[in-house]
Amino acid sequence: MSDYDEKYIPGIKSAKRLDVIWTPWMGDWFVSHSPRNGNSNAEGPWDQWVNLAISILQHPATEVTRPEAHEAVKDLALKDYYDETDRPLTDDDLSVLFGGADQ
């Protein structure tokens, strides 16, 4: 494996189509990734994005770069999602939060 190969980040909880990866030759730079599709088109329900965000904030690298953010989420539980969620956003939720489809 060379420095040009993408690497999964140990400790990051991913879902079926949602992850973040690191490519060593790019240094401190990370990209979205879809494990199922094998490309950078990460996608998934809001709850899975929240779980990924919590996982990133709980990662030891966050303790180095943003210790206050790391501390803020230390007691939040991570879910072991694949393609499920605990609470999907309904059409009504989406309309209230993001406006109509023509917005």
C-alpha positions in Angstrom: 0.0 0.0 0.0 1.5 3.3 -1.0 0.9 6.9 0.2 -1.4 7.4 -2.7 -3.9 4.7 -1.4 -6.9 5.9 0.5 -7.0 4.7 4.1 -10.0 4.2 6.4 -9.5 6.0 9.7 -9.5 3.7 12.7 -12.1 4.6 15.3 -14.5 6.4 12.8 -18.0 4.8 12.7 -19.1 4.6 9.1 -22.4 3.5 7.6 -23.2 1.7 4.4 -22.7 4.7 2.1 -21.1 7.2 4.5 -17.6 7.5 5.7 -14.5 9.8 5.7 -11.1 8.6 4.5 -7.5 9.9 4.5 -5.0 9.9 1.7 -1.5 10.2 3.2 0.1 12.1 0.3 -2.4 14.9 0.9 -1.4 15.5 4.5 -4.1 17.0 6.7 -6.9 16.5 4.1 -9.8 14.2 4.3 -12.6 13.3 1.8 -16.1 11.8 1.9 -16.4 8.1 0.9 -19.1 5.6 0.2 -17.9 2.1 1.4 -20.7 0.4 -0.5 -20.1 2.3 -3.8 -16.3 2.6 -3.5 -16.4 6.3 -4.4 -16.5 9.7 -2.8 -20.3 10.1 -3.2 -21.1 9.7 0.5 -24.8 9.8 1.2 -27.3 8.8 3.9 -30.0 9.9 6.3 -29.4 12.9 8.6 -29.0 10.6 11.7 -26.1 8.8 10.0 -24.4 12.1 9.3 -24.9 13.1 12.9 -23.3 9.8 14.0 -20.3 10.4 11.7 -19.9 13.9 13.1 -19.9 12.6 16.7 -17.4 9.9 15.7 -15.1 12.5 14.2 -15.5 14.8 17.2 -14.7 11.8 19.5 -11.6 10.8 17.5 -8.2 11.4 19.2 -7.3 13.8 16.3 -10.0 16.1 17.4 -8.6 16.1 20.9 -5.4 17.5 19.4 -7.0 20.1 17.0 -10.2 21.1 18.9 -10.0 19.8 22.5 -13.2 21.7 23.5 -15.2 20.0 20.8 -13.7 16.6 21.8 -14.7 17.2 25.4 -18.3 18.4 24.4 -19.2 15.0 22.9 -17.2 12.6 25.0 -20.3 11.1 26.7 -22.5 10.8 23.5 -23.1 7.2 22.4 -22.1 6.2 18.9 -24.5 4.0 17.0 -23.5 1.0 14.9 -25.5 1.9 11.8 -25.4 0.1 8.5 -28.4 1.4 6.6 -30.9 2.1 9.5 -31.5 5.2 11.6 -33.1 5.8 15.0 -35.3 8.6 13.9 -35.6 9.5 10.2 -36.7 13.0 9.2 -40.3 13.0 7.9 -41.4 15.0 4.9 -43.0 17.5 7.4 -39.7 17.8 9.3 -37.8 18.4 6.0 -40.3 21.1 4.9 -40.0 22.9 8.2 -36.3 22.7 8.4 -35.3 23.3 4.8 -38.3 24.7 3.1 -40.2 23.4 0.1 -38.6 21.6 -2.8 -38.5 24.9 -4.8 -36.5 26.8 -2.2 
